[in-house]
Amino acid sequence: MPGTLQILGIAGSLRDGSLNKALLRAAVGLAPAGMAIEVFDLAQVPLYNGDVEAAGDPPSVQALKQAIAAADGVLLVTPEYNHGVPGVMKNAIDWASRPPRGAPLGGKPVGLIGASPGITGTARGQSQLRQAFEFTNSYCMPQPELLVFKAHEKFDAEGRLTDAGTAEYLQRYLAAFAEWVRLFVPPGGAS
Ligand SMILES: Cc1cc2nc3c(=O)[nH]c(=O)nc-3n(C[C@H](O)[C@H](O)[C@H](O)COP(=O)(O)O)c2cc1C
């Protein structure tokens, strides 16, 4: 649909039963009118290696960079490992921050949410991730935040979001993110 915001959704976990993949699926289903979220799976993205990059980006990295470049905004759904950003997520950001001039993340509006079974709901991981966007010159939405704590209690065995409160917060978050992304959509409208 013309004028629909095209959002790329990336979860920073590779496992099938990931709570963060489940949260991203919920976001796809709860996206407001005028926003479409496409999911990019990081399973095939290798570890960043400058020698590999110098020889030419592997196909999975090309796909990641092209998907980010084509999107009006990027929604990152991050777990938290040891009070920080898991390597899977940081690695994707590192690839997408290259080359320093003209990187797909440069000038891109970014939203950040996350889920963990703990009581801080990825607060520290998200906070750390925000620092990366200073260097990549990406526009990370400052507020609202969405920290899904005790996440294992909020999804069923099939990974469906069952907690009404979380669904409501997620809807509100996505509505705010749509407004945020539209601030950066070039004249002429969304893709
Ligand atoms: C290596 C490792 C470190 C972790 N560190 C944290 C942490 O610092 N804070 C937290 O809330 N959960 C932590 N956890 C638990 C994760 O939040 C939990 O495994 C979560 O389900 C991972 O996200 P996923 O379900 O999307 O794969 C850690 C898990 C692993 C495997």
The ligand as a Gaussian input file, in Angstrom:
#p B3LYP/6-31G(d) Opt

LIG

0 1
 C       24.735000     -16.209000      28.178000
 C       23.456000     -15.716000      28.778000
 C       23.475000     -14.582000      29.560000
 C       22.275000     -14.073000      30.088000
 N       22.295000     -12.900000      30.788000
 C       21.118000     -12.304000      31.126000
 C       21.100000     -10.980000      31.671000
 O       22.111000     -10.352000      31.867000
 N       19.902000     -10.437000      31.968000
 C       18.722000     -11.108000      31.744000
 O       17.651000     -10.547000      31.998000
 N       18.705000     -12.359000      31.228000
 C       19.873000     -12.961000      30.909000
 N       19.886000     -14.209000      30.344000
 C       18.617000     -14.929000      30.180000
 C       17.983000     -14.521000      28.866000
 O       17.268000     -13.326000      29.065000
 C       17.045000     -15.635000      28.407000
 O       17.783000     -16.803000      28.107000
 C       16.225000     -15.213000      27.214000
 O       15.204000     -16.163000      27.017000
 C       17.089000     -15.075000      25.961000
 O       16.351000     -14.492000      24.907000
 P       15.588000     -15.383000      23.815000
 O       14.477000     -16.094000      24.548000
 O       15.041000     -14.392000      22.831000
 O       16.549000     -16.354000      23.205000
 C       21.068000     -14.759000      29.848000
 C       21.076000     -15.907000      29.049000
 C       22.242000     -16.377000      28.513000
 C       22.222000     -17.611000      27.628000

